[in-house]
Amino acid sequence: MEALSQPSFQSSLRPSYFLGTYLMAVFLIFIISLVLGIVLAWVFPKEAFTFFQGTLSNLPPIQDISNAQLFFQIFLHNLSIAAGMFLLGIFFGIVPIVIIFLNGATIGLFAFVLVQGMGLKTTLIGLLPHGIFEIPGVLIAAALGMLLGFNVLQHVFGKNAPAFGKTFWYSFRRFVIFVIPLLLVAAFVESYVTQALLGLTTS
């Protein structure tokens, strides 16, 4: 019996043992908050539109910058959010959970407002091409942050857990291998492909 139980115990001390659980958790949080954002926009359409306009007014007009500048702005913005979730996740995983929830709700609210004003087709063209890369990148970063945070929590309560240094190195490598490339592709698609597709729909 000991020989059979040993591999299971050893696998539970690997960071990879927990990562799938946190990926599923952040995905569920994102979906729930996305639906909540849509519902809030549907129930409070005027307030949602006002919030949408206020957010847009704080952004620089993309007509005044080149595609390359837009690419770097988008990439650095998304990278800062992803890195913040990853590094600040050390505080028991709270920060990535909060950021994913707020981002999901905001996307849901904005999507509802855009559909009402521009139609479903234009909204999908504006959000979907880069979103299929950006959202997984952000979710992986959040899951890695949760992995760090709950690893710290396990050590605080004296639970059997992978060494923090091992967990951090495991998470950092996956941040570099998965998150950064996904965000690079997402920024490229949003600044070049999405802009071109939107130009075709409005021409």
N, CA, C and O of each residue as an XYZ file, in Angstrom:
812
protein
N       0.830     -1.206      0.000
C       0.000      0.000      0.000
C       0.862      1.253      0.000
O       0.523      2.238     -0.655
N       2.001      1.225      0.746
C       2.859      2.389      0.809
C       3.430      2.701     -0.573
O       3.541      3.864     -0.961
N       3.796      1.631     -1.323
C       4.372      1.830     -2.649
C       3.366      2.472     -3.588
O       3.734      3.265     -4.455
N       2.082      2.124     -3.413
C       1.049      2.677     -4.270
C       0.756      4.126     -3.916
O       0.496      4.935     -4.806
N       0.793      4.468     -2.633
C       0.424      5.813     -2.216
C       1.546      6.821     -2.419
O       1.293      8.022     -2.515
N       2.813      6.330     -2.487
C       3.944      7.236     -2.577
C       3.917      8.119     -3.824
O       4.130      9.323     -3.683
N       3.667      7.601     -5.054
C       3.646      8.465     -6.225
C       2.601      9.559     -6.114
O       2.841     10.695     -6.525
N       1.427      9.220     -5.551
C       0.365     10.212     -5.405
C       0.804     11.332     -4.476
O       0.538     12.505     -4.734
N       1.487     10.957     -3.380
C       1.954     11.963     -2.430
C       3.027     12.833     -3.069
O       3.021     14.053     -2.901
N       3.943     12.214     -3.800
C       5.001     12.976     -4.448
C       4.434     13.921     -5.504
O       4.890     15.058     -5.628
N       3.437     13.455     -6.269
C       2.858     14.316     -7.303
C       2.151     15.511     -6.693
O       2.084     16.574     -7.310
N       1.615     15.346     -5.471
C       0.923     16.450     -4.825
C       1.895     17.519     -4.345
O       1.478     18.614     -3.966
N       3.206     17.205     -4.358
C       4.207     18.191     -3.981
C       4.842     18.851     -5.200
O       5.858     19.536     -5.080
N       4.247     18.646     -6.367
C       4.697     19.318     -7.573
C       3.752     20.480     -7.874
O       2.537     20.332     -7.742
N       4.296     21.645     -8.282
C       3.417     22.773     -8.615
C       2.389     22.442     -9.698
O       1.267     22.949     -9.671
N       2.780     21.580    -10.658
C       1.870     21.242    -11.747
C       0.611     20.532    -11.250
O      -0.420     20.538    -11.922
N       0.707     19.919    -10.066
C      -0.430     19.202     -9.489
C      -1.591     20.154     -9.208
O      -2.756     19.763     -9.276
N      -1.257     21.416     -8.890
C      -2.276     22.390     -8.502
C      -2.708     23.312     -9.639
O      -3.806     23.868     -9.594
N      -1.857     23.485    -10.667
C      -2.104     24.523    -11.665
C      -3.424     24.325    -12.405
O      -4.145     25.293    -12.648
N      -3.748     23.088    -12.764
C      -4.993     22.832    -13.481
C      -6.215     23.270    -12.683
O      -7.180     23.788    -13.245
N      -6.169     23.059    -11.363
C      -7.271     23.472    -10.493
C      -7.452     24.979    -10.524
O      -8.578     25.471    -10.597
N      -6.339     25.719    -10.468
C      -6.425     27.179    -10.455
C      -6.845     27.725    -11.819
O      -7.546     28.735    -11.892
N      -6.423     27.066    -12.895
C      -6.881     27.470    -14.228
C      -8.394     27.339    -14.342
O      -9.067     28.231    -14.859
N      -8.922     26.218    -13.852
C     -10.364     26.030    -13.883
C     -11.067     27.059    -13.006
O     -12.132     27.562    -13.365
N     -10.470     27.372    -11.856
C     -11.078     28.339    -10.935
C     -11.153     29.725    -11.560
O     -12.199     30.371    -11.498
N     -10.046     30.199    -12.169
C     -10.064     31.546    -12.755
C     -10.967     31.591    -13.979
O     -11.572     32.624    -14.267
N     -11.063     30.486    -14.697
C     -11.966     30.443    -15.848
C     -13.420     30.581    -15.389
O     -14.195     31.317    -15.999
N     -13.788     29.880    -14.321
C     -15.145     29.977    -13.790
C     -15.432     31.381    -13.254
O     -16.520     31.921    -13.457
N     -14.442     31.967    -12.563
C     -14.604     33.330    -12.057
C     -14.826     34.296    -13.213
O     -15.679     35.180    -13.138
N     -14.055     34.125    -14.283
C     -14.182     34.994    -15.451
C     -15.558     34.859    -16.092
O     -16.190     35.866    -16.411
N     -16.027     33.638    -16.284
C     -17.336     33.416    -16.922
C     -18.455     33.996    -16.065
O     -19.360     34.651    -16.582
N     -18.397     33.758    -14.760
C     -19.431     34.283    -13.857
C     -19.453     35.804    -13.898
O     -20.522     36.408    -13.995
N     -18.282     36.424    -13.826
C     -18.217     37.889    -13.834
C     -18.613     38.456    -15.192
O     -19.202     39.535    -15.265
N     -18.295     37.737    -16.271
C     -18.698     38.164    -17.616
C     -20.217     38.214    -17.726
O     -20.783     39.188    -18.221
N     -20.866     37.158    -17.261
C     -22.330     37.107    -17.282
C     -22.912     38.196    -16.389
O     -23.906     38.833    -16.738
N     -22.284     38.402    -15.235
C     -22.748     39.448    -14.325
C     -22.666     40.824    -14.978
O     -23.574     41.642    -14.829
N     -21.579     41.078    -15.701
C     -21.427     42.348    -16.396
C     -22.508     42.555    -17.437
O     -23.031     43.661    -17.575
N     -22.851     41.506    -18.174
C     -23.917     41.587    -19.180
C     -25.260     41.866    -18.520
O     -26.033     42.697    -18.995
N     -25.530     41.166    -17.426
C     -26.797     41.352    -16.710
C     -26.903     42.771    -16.157
O     -27.954     43.404    -16.258
N     -25.814     43.268    -15.574
C     -25.825     44.630    -15.026
C     -26.074     45.662    -16.126
O     -26.817     46.621    -15.922
N     -25.461     45.468    -17.280
C     -25.670     46.396    -18.397
C     -27.099     46.323    -18.915
O     -27.660     47.326    -19.355
N     -27.683     45.135    -18.860
C     -29.063     44.956    -19.316
C     -30.044     45.598    -18.333
O     -31.029     46.211    -18.745
N     -29.773     45.456    -17.035
C     -30.658     46.011    -16.004
C     -30.477     47.524    -15.874
O     -31.443     48.255    -15.656
N     -29.231     47.986    -16.008
C     -28.934     49.420    -15.855
C     -28.269     49.949    -17.127
O     -27.087     50.292    -17.094
N     -28.987     50.025    -18.233
C     -28.366     50.401    -19.512
C     -27.792     51.812    -19.531
O     -26.726     52.034    -20.107
N     -28.476     52.765    -18.914
C     -27.975     54.151    -18.918
C     -26.674     54.262    -18.138
O     -25.719     54.896    -18.588
N     -26.646     53.648    -16.976
C     -25.441     53.687    -16.156
C     -24.283     52.967    -16.842
O     -23.133     53.399    -16.762
N     -24.605     51.857    -17.521
C     -23.574     51.110    -18.243
C     -22.995     51.947    -19.375
O     -21.783     51.953    -19.588
N     -23.864     52.659    -20.106
C     -23.400     53.492    -21.212
C     -22.558     54.653    -20.694
O     -21.552     55.009    -21.308
N     -22.953     55.237    -19.586
C     -22.187     56.334    -18.985
C     -20.803     55.852    -18.555
O     -19.804     56.534    -18.786
N     -20.746     54.680    -17.932
C     -19.464     54.103    -17.521
C     -18.600     53.810    -18.735
O     -17.394     54.054    -18.718
N     -19.211     53.289    -19.782
C     -18.501     52.979    -21.025
C     -17.905     54.246    -21.632
O     -16.734     54.268    -22.013
N     -18.707     55.291    -21.721
C     -18.230     56.559    -22.273
C     -17.117     57.163    -21.423
O     -16.132     57.680    -21.949
N     -17.283     57.092    -20.109
C     -16.267     57.635    -19.212
C     -14.937     56.929    -19.355
O     -13.880     57.558    -19.302
N     -14.990     55.618    -19.538
C     -13.753     54.851    -19.715
C     -13.081     55.211    -21.027
O     -11.864     55.388    -21.077
N     -13.875     55.319    -22.096
C     -13.315     55.659    -23.405
C     -12.698     57.051    -23.412
O     -11.684     57.280    -24.072
N     -13.305     57.977    -22.681
C     -12.812     59.355    -22.663
C     -11.433     59.465    -22.027
O     -10.711     60.434    -22.262
N     -11.067     58.465    -21.217
C      -9.756     58.474    -20.559
C      -8.669     57.817    -21.406
O      -7.497     57.812    -21.027
N      -9.064     57.257    -22.565
C      -8.100     56.604    -23.444
C      -7.678     57.552    -24.564
O      -8.502     58.317    -25.066
N      -6.400     57.513    -24.962
C      -5.967     58.356    -26.078
C      -6.601     57.877    -27.381
O      -6.732     56.669    -27.583
N      -6.998     58.786    -28.270
C      -7.602     58.373    -29.545
C      -6.607     57.604    -30.395
O      -5.486     58.065    -30.615
N      -7.012     56.430    -30.875
C      -6.084     55.578    -31.628
C      -5.789     56.151    -33.005
O      -4.829     55.735    -33.654
N      -6.608     57.110    -33.464
C      -6.358     57.714    -34.757
C      -5.069     58.526    -34.751
O      -4.489     58.770    -35.810
N      -4.615     58.945    -33.578
C      -3.441     59.819    -33.475
C      -2.134     59.059    -33.349
O      -1.071     59.675    -33.273
N      -2.190     57.727    -33.327
C      -0.961     56.937    -33.181
C      -0.895     55.883    -34.272
O      -1.910     55.499    -34.854
N       0.320     55.424    -34.537
C       0.525     54.402    -35.568
C       0.148     53.031    -35.030
O      -0.051     52.849    -33.829
N       0.055     52.071    -35.939
C      -0.237     50.698    -35.529
C       0.860     50.147    -34.624
O       0.583     49.405    -33.681
N       2.113     50.515    -34.917
C       3.227     50.041    -34.095
C       3.143     50.602    -32.683
O       3.374     49.884    -31.710
N       2.813     51.890    -32.569
C       2.651     52.488    -31.242
C       1.494     51.849    -30.492
O       1.582     51.589    -29.293
N       0.402     51.599    -31.218
C      -0.758     50.946    -30.605
C      -0.382     49.552    -30.115
O      -0.792     49.138    -29.031
N       0.400     48.831    -30.919
C       0.853     47.494    -30.539
C       1.608     47.523    -29.212
O       1.317     46.738    -28.309
N       2.576     48.430    -29.098
C       3.375     48.502    -27.873
C       2.539     48.962    -26.683
O       2.727     48.471    -25.570
N       1.630     49.889    -26.903
C       0.763     50.342    -25.810
C      -0.102     49.206    -25.286
O      -0.211     49.001    -24.078
N      -0.715     48.472    -26.205
C      -1.594     47.364    -25.810
C      -0.785     46.276    -25.103
O      -1.187     45.774    -24.054
N       0.364     45.920    -25.695
C       1.165     44.845    -25.110
C       1.652     45.212    -23.713
O       1.540     44.411    -22.785
N       2.188     46.414    -23.561
C       2.712     46.821    -22.256
C       1.604     46.942    -21.221
O       1.806     46.615    -20.052
N       0.424     47.414    -21.650
C      -0.708     47.513    -20.725
C      -1.125     46.120    -20.237
O      -1.285     45.893    -19.038
N      -1.297     45.200    -21.178
C      -1.722     43.849    -20.809
C      -0.642     43.121    -20.016
O      -0.941     42.370    -19.087
N       0.620     43.350    -20.393
C       1.722     42.697    -19.670
C       1.796     43.197    -18.232
O       2.070     42.421    -17.315
N       1.554     44.488    -18.034
C       1.601     45.028    -16.668
C       0.497     44.425    -15.809
O       0.713     44.134    -14.632
N      -0.682     44.235    -16.390
C      -1.779     43.611    -15.645
C      -1.446     42.154    -15.326
O      -1.631     41.696    -14.199
N      -0.947     41.428    -16.343
C      -0.624     40.015    -16.151
C       0.500     39.852    -15.128
O       0.426     38.986    -14.257
N       1.534     40.679    -15.234
C       2.643     40.590    -14.291
C       2.195     40.959    -12.881
O       2.653     40.370    -11.902
N       1.295     41.940    -12.785
C       0.768     42.316    -11.470
C       0.004     41.171    -10.823
O       0.162     40.906     -9.631
N      -0.829     40.491    -11.614
C      -1.573     39.348    -11.078
C      -0.633     38.236    -10.645
O      -0.833     37.592     -9.615
N       0.397     38.026    -11.456
C       1.353     36.957    -11.157
C       2.142     37.255     -9.881
O       2.197     36.425     -8.973
N       2.750     38.436     -9.815
C       3.626     38.755     -8.683
C       2.846     39.059     -7.411
O       3.239     38.634     -6.324
N       1.729     39.802     -7.541
C       0.940     40.144     -6.361
C       0.067     38.978     -5.896
O      -0.548     39.031     -4.831
N       0.028     37.940     -6.704
C      -0.677     36.732     -6.271
C      -0.066     36.126     -5.027
O      -0.698     35.323     -4.341
N       1.169     36.514     -4.738
C       1.849     35.999     -3.549
C       1.069     36.304     -2.276
O       1.212     35.604     -1.274
N       0.237     37.356     -2.316
C      -0.575     37.708     -1.148
C      -1.838     36.850     -1.120
O      -2.960     37.352     -1.199
N      -1.618     35.542     -1.003
C      -2.671     34.543     -0.814
C      -3.621     34.436     -2.006
O      -4.743     33.953     -1.856
N      -3.188     34.881     -3.185
C      -3.989     34.708     -4.393
C      -5.162     35.643     -4.519
O      -6.012     35.446     -5.387
N      -5.238     36.668     -3.670
C      -6.408     37.561     -3.667
C      -6.421     38.483     -4.872
O      -7.461     38.664     -5.506
N      -5.263     39.073     -5.195
C      -5.197     40.074     -6.275
C      -5.635     39.502     -7.624
O      -6.473     40.124     -8.278
N      -5.119     38.355     -8.083
C      -5.580     37.833     -9.373
C      -7.068     37.520     -9.405
O      -7.715     37.698    -10.437
N      -7.619     37.055     -8.288
C      -9.056     36.767     -8.246
C      -9.862     38.048     -8.453
O     -10.818     38.074     -9.228
N      -9.461     39.115     -7.746
C     -10.174     40.389     -7.854
C     -10.055     40.963     -9.258
O     -11.047     41.425     -9.822
N      -8.846     40.942     -9.834
C      -8.633     41.527    -11.163
C      -9.397     40.752    -12.233
O     -10.002     41.357    -13.118
N      -9.377     39.436    -12.164
C     -10.117     38.639    -13.152
C     -11.606     38.913    -13.041
O     -12.294     39.018    -14.056
N     -12.112     39.031    -11.821
C     -13.540     39.306    -11.637
C     -13.905     40.668    -12.226
O     -14.899     40.787    -12.943
N     -13.114     41.687    -11.929
C     -13.398     43.028    -12.433
C     -13.263     43.098    -13.952
O     -14.079     43.731    -14.621
N     -12.239     42.451    -14.496
C     -12.059     42.444    -15.949
C     -13.196     41.729    -16.655
O     -13.686     42.195    -17.683
N     -13.618     40.594    -16.105
C     -14.712     39.849    -16.703
C     -16.002     40.656    -16.711
O     -16.711     40.700    -17.716
N     -16.302     41.297    -15.580
C     -17.516     42.105    -15.490
C     -17.453     43.290    -16.453
O     -18.453     43.631    -17.084
N     -16.281     43.917    -16.567
C     -16.125     45.056    -17.467
C     -16.286     44.640    -18.925
O     -16.943     45.331    -19.704
N     -15.686     43.514    -19.291
C     -15.820     43.024    -20.673
C     -17.274     42.715    -20.991
O     -17.766     43.063    -22.065
N     -17.966     42.063    -20.058
C     -19.380     41.743    -20.276
C     -20.213     42.994    -20.445
O     -21.064     43.064    -21.331
N     -19.971     43.996    -19.587
C     -20.715     45.252    -19.669
C     -20.425     45.975    -20.977
O     -21.348     46.429    -21.654
N     -19.141     46.084    -21.339
C     -18.763     46.770    -22.576
C     -19.318     46.043    -23.800
O     -19.786     46.679    -24.744
N     -19.264     44.707    -23.783
C     -19.777     43.931    -24.914
C     -21.262     44.195    -25.120
O     -21.713     44.336    -26.257
N     -22.021     44.263    -24.041
C     -23.459     44.531    -24.142
C     -23.698     45.907    -24.743
O     -24.535     46.065    -25.631
N     -22.958     46.910    -24.255
C     -23.115     48.283    -24.763
C     -22.749     48.342    -26.245
O     -23.444     48.988    -27.029
N     -21.666     47.675    -26.632
C     -21.226     47.691    -28.021
C     -22.228     47.005    -28.944
O     -22.492     47.480    -30.049
N     -22.777     45.897    -28.488
C     -23.782     45.195    -29.301
C     -24.996     46.083    -29.529
O     -25.552     46.115    -30.626
N     -25.404     46.806    -28.488
C     -26.562     47.698    -28.622
C     -26.271     48.827    -29.598
O     -27.156     49.250    -30.341
N     -25.027     49.320    -29.600
C     -24.714     50.473    -30.436
C     -24.187     50.145    -31.814
O     -24.410     50.904    -32.757
N     -23.478     49.008    -31.952
C     -22.816     48.707    -33.217
C     -23.264     47.401    -33.850
O     -22.923     47.115    -34.998
N     -24.023     46.612    -33.111
C     -24.464     45.327    -33.641
C     -23.534     44.199    -33.231
O     -22.385     44.428    -32.854
N     -24.044     42.990    -33.309
C     -23.292     41.819    -32.865
C     -22.076     41.547    -33.737
O     -21.006     41.220    -33.223
N     -22.229     41.679    -35.059
C     -21.130     41.354    -35.977
C     -19.918     42.246    -35.734
O     -18.799     41.749    -35.605
N     -20.131     43.550    -35.672
C     -19.022     44.480    -35.459
C     -18.383     44.272    -34.091
O     -17.164     44.365    -33.953
N     -19.203     43.990    -33.080
C     -18.676     43.751    -31.732
C     -17.791     42.514    -31.716
O     -16.719     42.528    -31.110
N     -18.224     41.451    -32.370
C     -17.417     40.229    -32.421
C     -16.109     40.469    -33.160
O     -15.060     39.969    -32.752
N     -16.170     41.233    -34.247
C     -14.946     41.547    -34.991
C     -13.993     42.363    -34.126
O     -12.777     42.191    -34.201
N     -14.547     43.247    -33.308
C     -13.721     44.097    -32.469
C     -13.122     43.396    -31.261
O     -12.078     43.808    -30.757
N     -13.776     42.339    -30.794
C     -13.339     41.698    -29.554
C     -12.753     40.300    -29.737
O     -11.812     39.924    -29.039
N     -13.306     39.532    -30.674
C     -12.971     38.112    -30.747
C     -11.566     37.814    -31.271
O     -10.868     37.006    -30.659
N     -11.108     38.433    -32.387
C      -9.799     38.029    -32.945
C      -8.654     38.120    -31.943
O      -7.861     37.184    -31.834
N      -8.551     39.216    -31.216
C      -7.449     39.314    -30.248
C      -7.824     38.675    -28.910
O      -6.949     38.261    -28.150
N      -9.129     38.596    -28.624
C      -9.572     38.037    -27.353
C      -9.239     36.567    -27.195
O      -9.023     36.096    -26.078
N      -9.193     35.823    -28.316
C      -8.898     34.390    -28.227
C      -7.442     34.144    -27.805
O      -7.096     33.036    -27.395
N      -6.608     35.154    -27.903
C      -5.231     35.052    -27.411
C      -5.051     35.777    -26.076
O      -4.369     35.286    -25.176
N      -5.672     36.954    -25.962
C      -5.471     37.778    -24.772
C      -6.094     37.154    -23.529
O      -5.462     37.113    -22.473
N      -7.323     36.671    -23.647
C      -8.010     36.121    -22.476
C      -7.292     34.899    -21.909
O      -7.087     34.833    -20.697
N      -6.894     33.910    -22.754
C      -6.129     32.790    -22.175
C      -4.827     33.239    -21.513
O      -4.454     32.710    -20.466
N      -4.127     34.219    -22.118
C      -2.897     34.706    -21.521
C      -3.122     35.306    -20.147
O      -2.367     35.045    -19.211
N      -4.169     36.114    -20.034
C      -4.485     36.755    -18.758
C      -4.943     35.721    -17.733
O      -4.580     35.812    -16.560
N      -5.733     34.745    -18.162
C      -6.208     33.713    -17.234
C      -5.058     32.846    -16.722
O      -5.029     32.475    -15.549
N      -4.114     32.525    -17.605
C      -2.956     31.734    -17.168
C      -2.136     32.526    -16.152
O      -1.678     31.973    -15.152
N      -1.952     33.827    -16.414
C      -1.211     34.669    -15.467
C      -1.905     34.689    -14.113
O      -1.246     34.618    -13.076
N      -3.224     34.786    -14.117
C      -3.979     34.787    -12.865
C      -3.839     33.449    -12.144
O      -3.671     33.411    -10.925
N      -3.907     32.357    -12.896
C      -3.765     31.038    -12.282
C      -2.379     30.853    -11.675
O      -2.236     30.256    -10.608
N      -1.365     31.365    -12.357
C      -0.005     31.277    -11.819
C       0.129     32.116    -10.550
O       0.817     31.723     -9.608
N      -0.530     33.268    -10.532
C      -0.536     34.087     -9.323
C      -1.222     33.385     -8.170
O      -0.751     33.436     -7.034
N      -2.346     32.722     -8.464
C      -3.036     31.949     -7.424
C      -2.173     30.799     -6.935
O      -2.170     30.475     -5.747
N      -1.440     30.181     -7.858
C      -0.543     29.084     -7.484
C       0.497     29.556     -6.470
O       0.781     28.867     -5.491
N       1.064     30.745     -6.717
C       2.028     31.300     -5.772
C       1.368     31.616     -4.434
O       1.891     31.279     -3.371
N       0.201     32.276     -4.507
C      -0.475     32.702     -3.286
C      -0.898     31.558     -2.396
O      -0.727     31.612     -1.178
N      -1.449     30.522     -3.002
C      -1.902     29.393     -2.190
C      -0.735     28.536     -1.722
O      -0.841     27.833     -0.716
N       0.383     28.591     -2.452
C       1.587     27.927     -1.966
C       2.068     28.592     -0.683
O       2.436     27.915      0.277
N       2.063     29.930     -0.671
C       2.426     30.677      0.546
C       1.463     30.322      1.677
O       1.877     30.103      2.816
N       0.163     30.267      1.344
C      -0.854     29.967      2.348
C      -0.640     28.580      2.956
O      -0.792     28.388      4.162
N      -0.285     27.626      2.106
C      -0.023     26.271      2.599
C       1.153     26.258      3.575
O       1.116     25.571      4.596
N       2.187     27.017      3.252
C       3.347     27.061      4.138
C       3.014     27.762      5.451
O       3.499     27.366      6.510
N       2.176     28.815      5.380
C       1.778     29.536      6.591
C       1.069     28.605      7.565
O       1.282     28.683      8.774
N       0.211     27.708      7.026
C      -0.564     26.808      7.873
C       0.120     25.459      8.062
O      -0.483     24.522      8.587
N       1.391     25.358      7.629
C       2.167     24.163      7.892
C       1.732     22.951      7.096
O       1.960     21.819      7.525
N       1.109     23.160      5.946
C       0.679     22.043      5.107
C       1.846     21.545      4.261
O       2.806     22.277      4.018
N       1.752     20.282      3.814
C       2.727     19.771      2.860
C       2.529     20.492      1.533
O       1.429     20.478      0.982
N       3.567     21.115      1.020
C       3.470     21.899     -0.205
C       4.836     21.960     -0.860
O       5.855     21.798     -0.188
N       4.868     22.193     -2.181
C       6.167     22.369     -2.847
C       6.914     23.552     -2.248
O       6.291     24.492     -1.754
N       8.221     23.514     -2.286
C       9.027     24.639     -1.823
C       8.656     25.887     -2.611
O       8.384     25.812     -3.809
N       8.643     27.042     -1.935
C       8.215     28.268     -2.620
C       9.124     28.600     -3.802
O       8.644     29.010     -4.860
N      10.438     28.425     -3.626
C      11.361     28.719     -4.722
C      11.074     27.863     -5.944
O      11.128     28.344     -7.076
N      10.770     26.595     -5.711
C      10.441     25.686     -6.805
C       9.152     26.120     -7.486
O       9.057     26.104     -8.714
N       8.164     26.506     -6.694
C       6.882     26.947     -7.242
C       7.045     28.243     -8.039
O       6.462     28.397     -9.112
N       7.844     29.174     -7.503
C       8.039     30.447     -8.205
C       8.742     30.229     -9.538
O       8.344     30.806    -10.550
N       9.779     29.408     -9.548
C      10.518     29.160    -10.782
C       9.634     28.447    -11.804
O       9.650     28.783    -12.988
N       8.868     27.468    -11.343
C       7.913     26.773    -12.208
C       6.927     27.766    -12.821
O       6.659     27.710    -14.021
N       6.386     28.675    -12.003
C       5.396     29.648    -12.464
C       6.022     30.675    -13.398
O       5.434     31.033    -14.419
N       7.214     31.148    -13.049
C       7.887     32.157    -13.872
C       8.171     31.626    -15.271
O       7.964     32.327    -16.261
N       8.645     30.388    -15.349
C       8.927     29.796    -16.661
C       7.665     29.721    -17.518
O       7.708     30.008    -18.715
N       6.555     29.342    -16.916
C       5.313     29.248    -17.668
C       4.762     30.628    -18.029
O       4.086     30.786    -19.046
N       5.051     31.609    -17.204
C       4.671     32.980    -17.547
C       5.411     33.414    -18.805
O       4.823     34.016    -19.704
N       6.703     33.104    -18.865
C       7.513     33.490    -20.024
C       7.124     32.674    -21.260
O       7.035     33.213    -22.363
N       6.896     31.385    -21.070
C       6.638     30.494    -22.207
C       5.235     30.673    -22.786
O       5.053     30.603    -24.001
N       4.241     30.905    -21.919
C       2.852     30.950    -22.375
C       2.251     32.361    -22.368
O       1.687     32.801    -23.370
N       2.369     33.054    -21.258
C       1.664     34.327    -21.106
C       2.212     35.393    -22.048
O       1.451     36.016    -22.788
N       3.525     35.606    -22.028
C       4.107     36.668    -22.849
C       3.853     36.446    -24.342
O       3.441     37.392    -25.014
N       4.074     35.248    -24.899
C       3.762     35.053    -26.325
C       2.287     35.275    -26.653
O       1.971     35.863    -27.686
N       1.384     34.814    -25.792
C      -0.042     35.018    -26.050
C      -0.391     36.509    -26.065
O      -1.174     36.958    -26.902
N       0.187     37.265    -25.148
C      -0.088     38.702    -25.098
C       0.545     39.430    -26.278
O      -0.013     40.414    -26.762
N       1.693     38.967    -26.746
C       2.318     39.551    -27.933
C       1.444     39.337    -29.166
O       1.212     40.265    -29.941
N       0.967     38.120    -29.336
C       0.097     37.819    -30.478
C      -1.200     38.615    -30.377
O      -1.673     39.162    -31.373
N      -1.776     38.683    -29.178
C      -3.029     39.421    -28.977
C      -2.850     40.896    -29.327
O      -3.707     41.488    -29.983
N      -1.735     41.491    -28.889
C      -1.484     42.900    -29.184
C      -1.289     43.127    -30.677
O      -1.758     44.127    -31.220
N      -0.603     42.208    -31.338
C      -0.411     42.323    -32.787
C      -1.749     42.230    -33.515
O      -2.042     43.037    -34.397
N      -2.546     41.253    -33.145
C      -3.846     41.073    -33.799
C      -4.740     42.287    -33.571
O      -5.399     42.763    -34.495
N      -4.758     42.794    -32.318
C      -5.630     43.930    -32.010
C      -5.188     45.196    -32.737
O      -6.032     45.969    -33.191
N      -3.887     45.419    -32.855
C      -3.398     46.665    -33.437
C      -3.336     46.644    -34.961
O      -3.370     47.697    -35.598
N      -3.245     45.455    -35.546
C      -3.152     45.371    -37.001
C      -4.384     44.700    -37.621
O      -5.069     45.291    -38.457
N      -4.654     43.470    -37.203
C      -5.724     42.698    -37.833
C      -7.102     43.259    -37.493
O      -7.920     43.495    -38.382
N      -7.354     43.472    -36.198
C      -8.657     43.980    -35.778
C      -8.950     45.347    -36.388
O     -10.068     45.607    -36.831
N      -7.940     46.222    -36.409
C      -8.130     47.551    -36.979
C      -8.454     47.463    -38.462
O      -9.288     48.218    -38.963
N      -7.797     46.544    -39.169
C      -8.065     46.364    -40.598
C      -9.477     45.823    -40.821
O     -10.185     46.281    -41.718
N      -9.884     44.857    -40.012
C     -11.219     44.266    -40.157
C     -12.310     45.298    -39.848
O     -13.328     45.356    -40.537
N     -12.089     46.111    -38.810
C     -13.061     47.142    -38.483
C     -13.135     48.188    -39.583
O     -14.201     48.736    -39.864
N     -11.987     48.461    -40.204
C     -11.981     49.408    -41.321
C     -12.801     48.902    -42.495
O     -13.463     49.683    -43.179
N     -12.756     47.587    -42.730
C     -13.546     47.000    -43.818
C     -15.036     47.060    -43.528
O     -15.840     47.261    -44.438
N     -15.407     46.887    -42.264
C     -16.833     46.888    -41.920
C     -17.438     48.286    -41.977
O     -18.640     48.442    -42.190
N     -16.594     49.305    -41.783
C     -17.119     50.672    -41.784
C     -16.961     51.380    -43.117
O     -17.483     52.477    -43.319
N     -16.218     50.728    -44.043
C     -15.996     51.364    -45.348
C     -17.164     51.112    -46.296
O     -17.144     51.575    -47.437
